[in-house]
Amino acid sequence: MKTIRWIILLVFALASCAPIQPQTTDFPSPPATLANLATETQAPPFLPTQGVETPMPSIIPELSPALQKLAENARQDLANRLSVPAADITILQAAPVTWSDSSLGCPQPGMAYAQMLTPGFLVVLSHAGTQVEYHAGRSQALVFCKNPQKPSSFSPGDI
């Protein structure tokens, strides 16, 4: 009986020391298609080095009076925050948008928001090379956004 135990122990010991042969499965390579070739030769996508850039449609030269007033209110608020003249602040964009929830693209930690598409506005300002975003709902109450999120979509037309 002791001999059988030794033989079993020896078999297990030798089996654990034997090299394992990897199993290979030969999969046929996919046929070369125009799409495959295009992805192999594309340059890596451009990644911004700082901040989140909100893509914006081309700016309409003339803003409606209501949207112009909203942008001017945002400009004045930023001027007060920075203690600079409002004339030093450039309005880059003022557009109607749709936000993905009632946070208007400015969610605050620990807060819950209604998960529904919310029409509103995006105002992008610039001062000394830094872009700042103000977001608003249809009530046009402006929110200074420290960590802005992208709008769900840009709304056609103006207000």
QUIZIFEN-V685837 format. One record per run of one state. SS is the DSSP state (H for helix, E for strand, C for the rest). FROM is the first residue (numbers start at 1). TO is the last residue. If there is no record, write none. Layout:
BEGIN
ss->(SS & SS)
from->(FROM & FROM)
to->(TO & TO)
END
This chain:
BEGIN
ss->(C & H & C & H & C & H & C & H & C & E & C & E & C & E & C & E & C & E & C)
from->(1 & 2 & 18 & 34 & 42 & 65 & 83 & 86 & 89 & 90 & 100 & 118 & 128 & 130 & 138 & 142 & 146 & 153 & 155)
to->(1 & 17 & 33 & 41 & 64 & 82 & 85 & 88 & 89 & 99 & 117 & 127 & 129 & 137 & 141 & 145 & 152 & 154 & 159)
END
